[in-house]
């Protein structure tokens, strides 16, 4: 299901507010620009990012001598699209074998997202294996294994409380022996201290580098869009603790606080790789900055 099909929620409300502000005027003035700024700030886009967007909008309006309010919407859409477009960094590595480390707080949709990604890669003709290295969360391995069984993907797991690096070691040996294209690792479901998280991920990365040097690697943070500003705080903490290569935003449907997508890409210079737009196994989409900006700005 696409974002457009669910647009009656966040995106519909935001785009309607923007349209209302613009169509309420017959000319461009400071009041209109200020009202647009207020709409963005109250949509979880955040103060700093909103100021950046509006400063550029004011500059463009002045330099291009724009007088037609409808053109303001066009320029706003362009500015947002360019702000969230991180170019080639948005693409997951096309080199195989590929190891994807998935991190994020428990309850943020990480395990479900892993299942969606595994299913997506299988539809693309790639072989996939799961690694249950989030060993400190009760029943995390069983949950991932259930998902794997449903979609025909094998899961490597140890007992609860096992060393995550030992699990990934075994998963790498199995993946190499079976010539698996994509190994997706469920890990780091907690943020008790950044130091512990950094140590755990550093150890796992050393195992990957030593045992699987030919593999490309991505470290992806999973964020729940419905958490709004709390998701931004999570992004900051995980970004400080890990060398992230990108973000996947889950639950980005009609009820989501989608403004965080703009803030994350801007504030942390972080490419969004994919977005989750529903509960179904196929409800994952490659992030499209232009389409996303259109959903925010257009009716």
Backbone as numpy.savetxt, mean C-alpha at the origin, in Angstrom:
# Nx Ny Nz CAx CAy CAz Cx Cy Cz
-13.46 -6.22 -7.86 -14.31 -5.03 -7.86 -13.43 -3.79 -7.86
-13.74 -2.85 -8.73 -12.90 -1.67 -8.87 -13.30 -0.60 -7.86
-12.39 0.37 -7.68 -12.71 1.50 -6.82 -13.94 2.23 -7.35
-14.02 2.37 -8.67 -15.14 3.10 -9.26 -16.47 2.48 -8.86
-16.53 1.16 -8.79 -17.78 0.48 -8.44 -18.18 0.71 -6.99
-17.23 1.21 -6.17 -17.52 1.46 -4.77 -17.41 2.94 -4.43
-17.53 3.78 -5.43 -17.19 5.18 -5.25 -18.20 5.96 -4.43
-19.32 5.37 -4.07 -20.31 6.08 -3.26 -19.79 6.40 -1.87
-18.68 5.82 -1.47 -18.12 6.03 -0.15 -17.17 7.21 -0.11
-15.95 6.97 0.40 -14.98 8.05 0.59 -14.76 8.86 -0.67
-14.48 8.19 -1.79 -14.12 8.91 -2.99 -15.28 9.72 -3.52
-16.48 9.15 -3.44 -17.64 9.91 -3.88 -17.86 11.15 -3.06
-17.71 11.03 -1.73 -17.91 12.18 -0.86 -16.86 13.26 -1.09
-15.59 12.83 -1.22 -14.52 13.81 -1.41 -14.63 14.51 -2.74
-14.83 13.74 -3.81 -14.92 14.35 -5.13 -16.14 15.26 -5.22
-17.23 14.89 -4.54 -18.42 15.75 -4.56 -18.16 17.04 -3.82
-17.43 16.97 -2.70 -17.09 18.19 -1.96 -16.23 19.12 -2.81
-15.26 18.55 -3.51 -14.40 19.35 -4.38 -15.21 19.99 -5.49
-16.10 19.21 -6.10 -16.95 19.73 -7.17 -17.86 20.84 -6.66
-18.42 20.64 -5.48 -19.31 21.65 -4.91 -18.59 22.98 -4.68
-17.37 22.90 -4.17 -16.58 24.10 -3.92 -16.31 24.84 -5.22
-15.95 24.10 -6.26 -15.59 24.73 -7.53 -16.82 25.28 -8.25
-17.89 24.51 -8.30 -19.07 24.94 -9.05 -19.85 26.05 -8.34
-19.57 26.24 -7.06 -20.26 27.30 -6.31 -19.73 28.68 -6.68
-18.62 28.72 -7.43 -18.02 30.00 -7.80 -18.08 30.22 -9.31
-18.15 31.45 -9.67 -18.08 31.81 -11.09 -16.69 32.34 -11.43
-15.88 32.53 -10.40 -14.51 32.98 -10.63 -13.60 32.37 -9.57
-12.33 32.38 -9.88 -11.33 31.85 -8.94 -10.92 32.96 -7.99
-11.07 32.68 -6.69 -10.65 33.67 -5.70 -10.04 32.96 -4.50
-9.57 33.74 -3.56 -8.92 33.16 -2.38 -9.86 32.29 -1.57
-11.14 32.67 -1.51 -12.10 31.88 -0.75 -12.25 30.48 -1.32
-12.27 30.38 -2.65 -12.40 29.08 -3.29 -11.19 28.20 -2.98
-10.00 28.76 -3.10 -8.78 28.02 -2.84 -8.73 27.59 -1.36
-9.11 28.49 -0.48 -9.12 28.16 0.96 -10.11 27.05 1.27
-11.27 27.07 0.62 -12.27 26.02 0.84 -11.78 24.67 0.33
-11.09 24.68 -0.82 -10.52 23.44 -1.34 -9.49 22.88 -0.37
-8.69 23.77 0.18 -7.67 23.35 1.14 -8.31 22.70 2.36
-9.39 23.26 2.84 -10.08 22.71 4.00 -10.65 21.32 3.70
-11.19 21.15 2.49 -11.73 19.84 2.10 -10.63 18.77 2.13
-9.46 19.10 1.61 -8.37 18.12 1.58 -7.85 17.80 2.98
-7.72 18.81 3.81 -7.21 18.60 5.17 -8.12 17.69 5.96
-9.42 17.81 5.77 -10.38 17.01 6.53 -10.61 15.63 5.91
-9.84 15.27 4.89 -10.04 13.98 4.22 -8.90 13.00 4.51
-8.14 13.26 5.59 -7.02 12.40 5.98 -5.82 12.53 5.05
-5.82 13.52 4.19 -4.64 13.74 3.36 -3.53 14.36 4.20
-3.89 15.09 5.23 -2.88 15.61 6.14 -2.49 17.04 5.82
-2.10 17.77 6.86 -1.80 19.19 6.72 -0.61 19.45 5.80
0.52 18.81 6.06 1.73 19.09 5.28 1.55 18.79 3.81
0.94 17.63 3.52 0.73 17.25 2.13 -0.28 18.17 1.46
-1.33 18.53 2.18 -2.32 19.45 1.63 -1.70 20.80 1.30
-0.88 21.31 2.21 -0.22 22.59 1.97 0.64 22.51 0.71
1.35 21.42 0.54 2.18 21.25 -0.66 1.33 21.27 -1.93
0.21 20.55 -1.89 -0.69 20.50 -3.05 -1.25 21.88 -3.36
-1.72 22.57 -2.32 -2.38 23.86 -2.54 -1.38 24.95 -2.93
-0.17 24.89 -2.41 0.85 25.86 -2.82 1.14 25.73 -4.31
1.24 24.49 -4.78 1.47 24.29 -6.21 0.26 24.72 -7.03
-0.95 24.46 -6.52 -2.15 24.87 -7.23 -2.22 26.39 -7.37
-1.94 27.09 -6.29 -1.95 28.56 -6.34 -0.92 29.07 -7.34
0.25 28.44 -7.35 1.31 28.86 -8.26 0.91 28.63 -9.71
0.30 27.47 -9.99 -0.12 27.15 -11.35 -1.22 28.10 -11.81
-2.18 28.36 -10.94 -3.27 29.28 -11.29 -2.72 30.65 -11.66
-1.73 31.10 -10.89 -1.15 32.41 -11.16 -0.31 32.42 -12.43
0.55 31.42 -12.60 1.44 31.40 -13.75 0.70 31.19 -15.06
-0.32 30.33 -15.04 -1.09 30.05 -16.26 -2.24 31.02 -16.45
-2.40 31.91 -15.48 -3.48 32.91 -15.53 -4.83 32.24 -15.75
-5.08 31.20 -14.94 -6.33 30.46 -15.04 -7.46 31.26 -14.43
-8.53 31.40 -15.15 -9.68 32.16 -14.66 -10.95 31.31 -14.60
-10.94 30.16 -15.27 -12.13 29.30 -15.32 -12.07 28.28 -14.18
-13.04 28.30 -13.27 -13.02 27.38 -12.13 -12.87 25.91 -12.50
-13.48 25.48 -13.62 -13.40 24.07 -14.00 -11.97 23.65 -14.30
-11.14 24.58 -14.72 -9.74 24.25 -14.98 -8.96 23.99 -13.69
-9.47 24.52 -12.60 -8.82 24.28 -11.31 -8.89 22.79 -10.97
-10.03 22.18 -11.25 -10.18 20.75 -10.99 -9.18 19.95 -11.82
-9.01 20.32 -13.07 -8.07 19.62 -13.94 -6.64 19.72 -13.39
-6.25 20.92 -12.96 -4.91 21.11 -12.44 -4.72 20.38 -11.10
-5.77 20.39 -10.28 -5.69 19.70 -9.00 -5.49 18.20 -9.22
-6.21 17.65 -10.17 -6.06 16.22 -10.49 -4.65 15.92 -10.97
-4.10 16.76 -11.80 -2.74 16.56 -12.30 -1.71 16.62 -11.16
-1.87 17.57 -10.28 -0.93 17.74 -9.16 -0.96 16.51 -8.25
-2.14 16.04 -7.91 -2.27 14.86 -7.04 -1.68 13.64 -7.73
-1.97 13.47 -9.01 -1.47 12.32 -9.76 0.06 12.30 -9.78
0.66 13.44 -10.05 2.12 13.52 -10.10 2.74 13.32 -8.72
2.06 13.77 -7.70 2.57 13.64 -6.34 2.67 12.18 -5.91
1.69 11.37 -6.30 1.64 9.98 -5.83 2.25 8.99 -6.82
2.72 9.49 -7.96 3.31 8.62 -8.97 4.81 8.48 -8.72
5.23 7.31 -8.29 6.65 7.06 -8.01 7.32 6.29 -9.14
6.70 6.30 -10.31 7.32 5.74 -11.49 7.64 4.26 -11.39
8.85 3.90 -11.85 9.22 2.50 -11.93 9.30 1.83 -10.57
9.43 2.62 -9.50 9.48 2.02 -8.16 8.15 1.41 -7.76
7.08 1.73 -8.48 5.77 1.18 -8.16 5.65 -0.28 -8.61
6.44 -0.67 -9.58 6.32 -2.02 -10.13 7.06 -3.03 -9.25
6.36 -4.11 -8.92 7.04 -5.20 -8.22 8.08 -5.78 -9.17
9.18 -6.25 -8.63 10.27 -6.75 -9.44 9.78 -7.79 -10.45
10.26 -7.65 -11.66 9.93 -8.62 -12.69 11.02 -9.69 -12.80
11.97 -9.64 -11.88 13.02 -10.65 -11.84 12.57 -11.80 -10.95
12.83 -13.00 -11.42 12.48 -14.19 -10.65 13.71 -15.08 -10.54
13.87 -15.75 -9.41 12.94 -15.85 -8.27 12.84 -14.53 -7.51
11.70 -14.37 -6.83 11.40 -13.15 -6.08 10.97 -13.52 -4.66
11.57 -12.85 -3.67 11.16 -13.01 -2.28 10.48 -11.72 -1.83
9.26 -11.84 -1.31 8.51 -10.68 -0.83 8.30 -10.82 0.67
8.92 -9.92 1.43 8.70 -9.87 2.88 7.51 -8.95 3.14
6.48 -9.47 3.78 5.29 -8.68 4.08 5.27 -8.36 5.57
5.21 -7.07 5.90 5.18 -6.67 7.30 3.98 -5.74 7.53
3.61 -5.60 8.80 2.46 -4.76 9.14 1.83 -5.28 10.42
1.08 -4.43 11.09 0.51 -4.82 12.37 -0.55 -5.90 12.18
-0.76 -6.69 13.22 -1.81 -7.70 13.20 -3.17 -7.03 13.06
-4.02 -7.63 12.23 -5.35 -7.08 12.02 -5.44 -6.10 10.88
-4.31 -5.84 10.21 -4.31 -4.88 9.11 -4.58 -5.48 7.75
-4.86 -6.77 7.71 -5.15 -7.42 6.43 -3.94 -8.04 5.77
-2.87 -8.24 6.52 -1.62 -8.75 5.94 -1.77 -10.16 5.38
-2.33 -11.07 6.19 -2.44 -12.46 5.75 -3.37 -12.59 4.55
-4.48 -11.88 4.59 -5.41 -11.91 3.46 -4.77 -11.34 2.21
-3.98 -10.29 2.38 -3.29 -9.69 1.24 -2.27 -10.65 0.64
-1.58 -11.39 1.50 -0.64 -12.41 1.01 -1.38 -13.42 0.14
-2.55 -13.86 0.61 -3.34 -14.81 -0.16 -3.75 -14.22 -1.51
-4.18 -12.97 -1.50 -4.57 -12.31 -2.76 -3.40 -12.23 -3.73
-2.23 -11.87 -3.19 -1.06 -11.76 -4.05 -0.63 -13.11 -4.61
-0.68 -14.13 -3.75 -0.34 -15.46 -4.22 -1.26 -15.91 -5.35
-2.56 -15.65 -5.16 -3.54 -16.00 -6.18 -3.28 -15.21 -7.46
-2.95 -13.93 -7.33 -2.67 -13.08 -8.49 -1.47 -13.61 -9.28
-0.39 -13.95 -8.58 0.78 -14.47 -9.26 0.50 -15.80 -9.95
-0.29 -16.63 -9.31 -0.63 -17.93 -9.92 -1.43 -17.72 -11.20
-2.32 -16.75 -11.21 -3.09 -16.46 -12.42 -2.18 -15.96 -13.54
-1.04 -15.38 -13.15 -0.06 -14.92 -14.14 0.86 -16.03 -14.61
0.62 -17.23 -14.09 1.41 -18.39 -14.51 2.66 -18.62 -13.69
2.78 -17.94 -12.53 3.96 -18.08 -11.69 3.71 -19.12 -10.60
4.77 -19.84 -10.24 4.69 -20.74 -9.10 4.94 -19.95 -7.82
4.20 -20.29 -6.76 4.21 -19.50 -5.54 4.34 -20.40 -4.32
5.04 -19.91 -3.31 5.11 -20.60 -2.02 4.95 -19.57 -0.92
4.29 -19.95 0.18 4.14 -19.09 1.35 5.11 -19.53 2.44
5.55 -18.55 3.23 6.39 -18.82 4.39 5.77 -18.16 5.61
5.41 -18.96 6.61 4.72 -18.44 7.80 5.75 -18.07 8.86
6.37 -16.88 8.69 7.44 -16.46 9.61 6.96 -15.46 10.66
5.66 -15.18 10.70 5.10 -14.38 11.80 4.80 -15.35 12.94
5.84 -15.85 13.56 5.71 -16.99 14.47 5.26 -16.62 15.87
5.19 -15.33 16.17 4.83 -14.92 17.53 3.35 -14.57 17.68
2.61 -14.63 16.58 1.17 -14.41 16.67 0.48 -15.76 16.69
-0.38 -15.93 17.66 -1.07 -17.21 17.84 -1.83 -17.60 16.57
-1.60 -18.80 16.10 -2.31 -19.40 14.96 -2.06 -18.69 13.64
-1.04 -17.82 13.56 -0.76 -17.13 12.30 -0.39 -18.11 11.21
0.44 -19.12 11.57 0.83 -20.11 10.58 -0.34 -20.92 10.08
-1.22 -21.30 10.99 -2.41 -22.07 10.59 -3.31 -21.25 9.68
-3.44 -19.97 9.99 -4.29 -19.11 9.16 -3.74 -19.02 7.74
-2.43 -18.82 7.62 -1.83 -18.72 6.29 -1.92 -20.05 5.55
-1.74 -21.14 6.29 -1.83 -22.46 5.67 -3.23 -22.73 5.13
-4.25 -22.33 5.87 -5.63 -22.50 5.41 -5.85 -21.76 4.10
-5.36 -20.51 4.06 -5.47 -19.73 2.81 -4.73 -20.45 1.68
-3.52 -20.91 1.97 -2.74 -21.59 0.94 -3.45 -22.82 0.40
-4.03 -23.60 1.31 -4.76 -24.80 0.88 -5.94 -24.44 -0.02
-6.60 -23.34 0.29 -7.77 -22.93 -0.51 -7.40 -22.60 -1.94
-6.22 -22.02 -2.13 -5.85 -21.55 -3.47 -4.72 -22.37 -4.08
-4.37 -23.48 -3.43 -3.40 -24.39 -4.01 -1.96 -23.96 -3.89
-1.60 -23.32 -2.77 -0.23 -22.87 -2.55 0.31 -23.51 -1.27
1.48 -24.09 -1.37 2.10 -24.75 -0.22 2.65 -23.70 0.75
2.53 -23.98 2.07 3.03 -23.09 3.11 4.07 -23.80 3.96
5.23 -23.16 4.13 6.26 -23.67 5.02 6.08 -23.00 6.37
5.95 -23.79 7.44 5.75 -23.22 8.76 6.43 -24.08 9.82
6.73 -23.45 10.97 7.26 -24.14 12.14 6.24 -23.98 13.27
6.58 -24.46 14.42 5.70 -24.30 15.56 5.68 -22.86 16.04
4.63 -22.51 16.77 4.50 -21.15 17.29 5.69 -20.79 18.18
6.22 -19.58 18.00 7.34 -19.12 18.80 8.70 -19.47 18.22
8.72 -20.14 17.08 9.98 -20.52 16.45 10.72 -19.29 15.94
12.01 -19.43 15.69 12.82 -18.35 15.14 12.38 -18.08 13.70
11.92 -16.87 13.40 11.47 -16.56 12.03 12.55 -16.84 10.99
13.80 -16.60 11.34 14.89 -16.83 10.39 15.05 -18.31 10.06
14.75 -19.18 11.03 14.80 -20.61 10.78 13.70 -21.04 9.81
12.54 -20.40 9.94 11.43 -20.72 9.05 11.76 -20.29 7.63
12.29 -19.09 7.49 12.59 -18.61 6.15 13.74 -19.40 5.53
14.65 -19.87 6.36 15.73 -20.72 5.85 15.15 -21.97 5.20
14.24 -22.63 5.92 13.63 -23.85 5.37 12.81 -23.54 4.12
12.12 -22.39 4.14 11.29 -22.03 2.99 12.17 -21.79 1.75
13.31 -21.16 1.96 14.22 -20.91 0.84 14.75 -22.22 0.26
15.12 -23.14 1.13 15.61 -24.43 0.64 14.55 -25.14 -0.19
13.32 -25.09 0.29 12.22 -25.73 -0.44 11.93 -25.01 -1.75
11.92 -23.68 -1.70 11.64 -22.89 -2.91 12.70 -23.12 -3.99
13.95 -23.18 -3.56 15.03 -23.39 -4.53 14.93 -24.79 -5.13
14.67 -25.78 -4.29 14.59 -27.16 -4.78 13.44 -27.34 -5.77
12.36 -26.61 -5.54 11.18 -26.75 -6.39 11.11 -25.70 -7.49
12.14 -24.85 -7.58 12.21 -23.80 -8.61 10.98 -22.88 -8.56
10.64 -22.45 -7.35 9.50 -21.57 -7.15 9.84 -20.16 -7.63
8.90 -19.52 -8.31 9.11 -18.16 -8.82 9.00 -17.12 -7.72
7.96 -17.23 -6.86 7.67 -16.19 -5.88 7.49 -16.81 -4.50
8.33 -16.38 -3.56 8.21 -16.80 -2.17 7.71 -15.60 -1.38
6.51 -15.71 -0.79 5.90 -14.62 -0.04 5.96 -14.95 1.44
6.58 -14.06 2.21 6.87 -14.32 3.62 6.00 -13.45 4.52
5.23 -14.09 5.38 4.43 -13.38 6.39 5.29 -13.18 7.62
5.55 -11.93 7.98 6.45 -11.68 9.11 6.13 -10.37 9.79
6.76 -10.14 10.94 6.73 -8.86 11.66 5.33 -8.29 11.82
4.52 -8.98 12.62 3.17 -8.50 12.87 3.05 -7.67 14.13
4.16 -7.20 14.64 4.10 -6.42 15.88 5.17 -5.33 15.83
4.98 -4.32 16.67 5.92 -3.20 16.72 6.21 -2.86 18.18
6.60 -3.86 18.96 6.82 -3.58 20.38 7.98 -2.60 20.57
9.06 -2.79 19.82 10.14 -1.80 19.77 10.73 -1.86 18.38
11.15 -0.71 17.88 11.76 -0.68 16.56 13.07 -1.46 16.56
13.77 -1.46 17.70 15.05 -2.16 17.77 14.86 -3.66 17.56
13.85 -4.24 18.22 13.59 -5.67 18.05 13.20 -6.01 16.62
12.37 -5.16 16.05 11.92 -5.38 14.68 13.10 -5.29 13.72
13.94 -4.29 13.90 15.11 -4.13 13.05 16.03 -5.34 13.14
16.24 -5.83 14.36 17.12 -6.99 14.55 16.55 -8.23 13.88
15.22 -8.41 14.02 14.58 -9.58 13.41 14.68 -9.53 11.90
14.36 -8.38 11.31 14.39 -8.26 9.85 15.82 -8.34 9.32
16.76 -7.77 10.06 18.16 -7.83 9.63 18.64 -9.28 9.58
18.26 -10.05 10.58 18.65 -11.47 10.61 18.04 -12.23 9.44
16.76 -11.96 9.16 16.09 -12.63 8.05 16.71 -12.24 6.72
17.03 -10.96 6.57 17.65 -10.50 5.32 19.02 -11.13 5.11
19.75 -11.35 6.19 21.05 -12.01 6.07 20.88 -13.44 5.58
19.84 -14.12 6.08 19.57 -15.48 5.62 19.24 -15.49 4.13
18.42 -14.54 3.71 18.05 -14.47 2.29 19.29 -14.20 1.42
20.09 -13.24 1.86 21.29 -12.88 1.10 22.27 -14.05 1.01
22.41 -14.78 2.10 23.36 -15.88 2.14 22.85 -17.10 1.38
21.57 -17.42 1.58 21.02 -18.67 1.03 20.35 -18.50 -0.33
20.01 -17.27 -0.69 19.24 -17.05 -1.92 19.73 -15.78 -2.61
21.03 -15.67 -2.87 21.59 -14.42 -3.42 21.07 -14.08 -4.79
20.60 -15.06 -5.53 20.11 -14.80 -6.89 18.69 -14.24 -6.91
18.01 -14.25 -5.76 16.61 -13.81 -5.71 16.50 -12.29 -5.60
15.54 -11.72 -6.31 15.17 -10.33 -6.10 14.35 -10.25 -4.82
14.31 -9.06 -4.19 13.61 -8.98 -2.90 12.82 -7.68 -2.80
11.64 -7.79 -2.24 10.80 -6.63 -1.91 10.42 -6.74 -0.43
10.39 -5.60 0.25 9.88 -5.55 1.62 8.69 -4.60 1.62
7.51 -5.16 1.82 6.26 -4.43 1.62 5.52 -4.24 2.94
5.11 -3.02 3.21 4.30 -2.71 4.38 2.83 -2.74 4.00
2.03 -3.46 4.78 0.58 -3.53 4.56 -0.10 -2.58 5.54
-0.88 -1.65 5.01 -1.59 -0.67 5.82 -3.09 -0.77 5.59
-3.85 -0.67 6.68 -5.31 -0.69 6.63 -5.80 0.75 6.45
-6.42 1.04 5.31 -6.85 2.41 5.02 -7.87 2.92 6.02
-8.64 2.03 6.63 -9.67 2.48 7.57 -9.08 3.01 8.87
-7.79 2.79 9.07 -7.13 3.29 10.28 -6.77 4.77 10.20
-6.91 5.35 9.02 -6.69 6.78 8.87 -5.32 7.22 9.37
-5.33 8.19 10.27 -4.08 8.77 10.76 -3.23 7.75 11.53
-3.85 6.74 12.14 -3.08 5.69 12.81 -2.22 4.92 11.81
-2.72 4.78 10.59 -1.95 4.10 9.56 -0.71 4.91 9.20
-0.83 6.23 9.23 0.33 7.08 8.96 1.38 6.89 10.04
0.95 6.79 11.28 1.87 6.55 12.39 2.57 5.21 12.23
1.82 4.18 11.81 2.42 2.87 11.57 3.46 2.94 10.45
3.12 3.67 9.39 4.05 3.81 8.27 5.35 4.45 8.74
5.24 5.45 9.59 6.43 6.12 10.08 7.30 5.17 10.90
6.68 4.42 11.80 7.44 3.52 12.66 8.09 2.38 11.88
7.34 1.76 10.98 7.91 0.67 10.19 8.97 1.19 9.23
8.77 2.39 8.69 9.73 2.97 7.77 11.06 3.25 8.46
10.99 3.58 9.74 12.21 3.82 10.51 12.91 2.52 10.88
12.15 1.44 10.94 12.71 0.16 11.40 13.13 -0.76 10.27
12.63 -0.54 9.08 12.89 -1.47 7.99 13.17 -0.71 6.70
13.90 -1.36 5.80 14.15 -0.78 4.48 13.00 -1.18 3.56
11.94 -0.40 3.61 10.75 -0.71 2.84 10.94 -0.36 1.37
10.38 -1.20 0.51 10.41 -0.89 -0.92 9.05 -0.43 -1.42
8.03 -0.51 -0.55 6.73 -0.04 -0.97 5.63 -0.40 0.01
4.41 -0.04 -0.35 3.24 -0.20 0.51 2.12 -0.85 -0.27
1.33 -1.66 0.42 0.04 -2.11 -0.10 -1.01 -1.60 0.87
-2.01 -0.90 0.36 -3.08 -0.36 1.20 -4.32 -1.23 1.05
-4.78 -1.76 2.18 -5.94 -2.65 2.17 -7.21 -1.89 2.53
-8.34 -2.55 2.25 -9.67 -2.03 2.61 -9.91 -0.64 2.02
-9.41 -0.45 0.81 -9.57 0.84 0.15 -10.83 0.80 -0.71
-11.97 0.58 -0.02 -13.25 0.54 -0.73 -14.03 1.80 -0.37
-15.34 1.76 -0.54 -16.14 2.96 -0.36 -16.16 3.52 1.05
-15.82 2.73 2.05 -15.87 3.22 3.42 -14.49 3.66 3.92
-13.47 3.54 3.08 -12.10 3.77 3.53 -11.72 5.23 3.58
-10.75 5.53 4.42 -10.15 6.86 4.48 -9.01 6.90 3.47
-9.37 7.04 2.21 -8.38 6.91 1.14 -7.35 8.00 1.07
-7.54 9.09 1.81 -6.56 10.16 1.79 -5.19 9.74 2.26
-5.10 8.65 3.03 -3.79 8.23 3.53 -2.88 7.80 2.39
-3.46 7.37 1.28 -2.63 6.96 0.14 -1.80 8.14 -0.36
-2.41 9.31 -0.38 -1.70 10.51 -0.83 -0.62 10.88 0.18
-0.96 10.82 1.46 -0.01 11.20 2.51 1.18 10.26 2.57
0.95 8.95 2.47 2.04 7.98 2.55 3.04 8.18 1.42
2.54 8.32 0.20 3.44 8.47 -0.93 4.25 9.76 -0.84
3.62 10.81 -0.31 4.31 12.09 -0.21 5.23 12.15 1.00
4.70 11.87 2.17 5.45 12.07 3.40 6.65 11.13 3.52
6.51 9.90 3.00 7.58 8.91 3.15 8.25 8.57 1.81
7.88 9.29 0.75 8.42 9.00 -0.58 8.31 7.51 -0.87
7.12 6.97 -0.60 6.91 5.52 -0.62 5.94 5.13 -1.74
6.38 4.32 -2.69 5.46 3.90 -3.75 4.40 2.93 -3.24
3.18 3.13 -3.68 2.12 2.17 -3.40 2.13 1.14 -4.52
2.28 -0.12 -4.15 2.38 -1.19 -5.14 1.00 -1.69 -5.58
0.18 -2.02 -4.59 -1.16 -2.55 -4.86 -2.14 -1.99 -3.85
-3.42 -2.08 -4.17 -4.47 -1.70 -3.24 -5.50 -2.83 -3.15
-6.02 -3.03 -1.95 -7.08 -4.00 -1.75 -8.41 -3.27 -1.75
-9.35 -3.75 -2.56 -10.61 -3.03 -2.74 -11.83 -3.87 -2.37
-11.63 -4.96 -1.64 -12.75 -5.79 -1.25 -12.27 -7.04 -0.53
-13.20 -7.89 -0.18 -12.89 -9.09 0.59 -12.58 -10.30 -0.28
-12.94 -10.24 -1.56 -12.73 -11.39 -2.44 -11.27 -11.63 -2.76
-10.95 -12.86 -3.15 -9.58 -13.24 -3.44 -9.02 -12.47 -4.63
-9.88 -11.99 -5.51 -9.44 -11.22 -6.68 -9.45 -9.72 -6.45
-9.84 -9.29 -5.25 -10.00 -7.85 -4.99 -8.68 -7.19 -4.60
-7.72 -7.27 -5.53 -6.45 -6.57 -5.39 -6.09 -5.99 -6.75
-5.65 -4.74 -6.75 -5.36 -4.06 -8.00 -4.00 -3.39 -7.94
-3.33 -3.38 -9.07 -2.11 -2.60 -9.19 -2.46 -1.13 -9.05
-1.69 -0.39 -8.27 -2.00 1.01 -8.01 -1.77 1.85 -9.26
-2.77 2.62 -9.62 -2.73 3.50 -10.79 -2.89 4.94 -10.31
-1.80 5.72 -10.27 -1.87 7.08 -9.73 -2.88 7.98 -10.45
-2.90 7.91 -11.78 -3.81 8.77 -12.54 -5.26 8.42 -12.26
-5.56 7.12 -12.22 -6.93 6.68 -11.93 -7.32 7.05 -10.51
-6.38 6.90 -9.58 -6.65 7.23 -8.17 -6.95 8.72 -8.03
-6.14 9.56 -8.69 -6.36 11.00 -8.63 -7.70 11.38 -9.23
-8.07 10.68 -10.29 -9.37 10.95 -10.92 -10.52 10.61 -9.98
-10.38 9.51 -9.24 -11.43 9.12 -8.30 -11.59 10.17 -7.20
-10.47 10.77 -6.78 -10.52 11.77 -5.72 -11.12 13.08 -6.19
-10.75 13.48 -7.40 -11.08 14.83 -7.86 -12.34 14.89 -8.70
-12.56 13.90 -9.55 -13.70 13.95 -10.47 -14.99 13.52 -9.79
-16.09 13.85 -10.49 -17.39 13.39 -9.99 -17.55 11.92 -10.32
